[in-house]
Amino acid sequence: MTVGALRDLKALTEYAREQIEAADALLVAHEATELNLCRCGRPCPCEERRQAVDRRGHYAKIVGAAL
């Protein structure tokens, strides 16, 4: 692997980790509360929670592949 490829992989992995952290923050903000409602007041899982789960899963694969 070339130096440039390693640098690009490191940058992609760092970006993926940042995206996972952002998704985790959204997941906390959109947790289910009593009566299966999201903290935003909509039925859980709300669209934001679904998107955060998908986002986290996508970037977790990138981080896992880089290891």
Secondary structure, DSSP 8 states (H G I E B T S, - for coil): --HHHHHHHHHHHHHHHHHHHHHHHHHHHT-B-GGGBBTTSSBSS-HHHHHHHHHHHHHHHHHHHH-
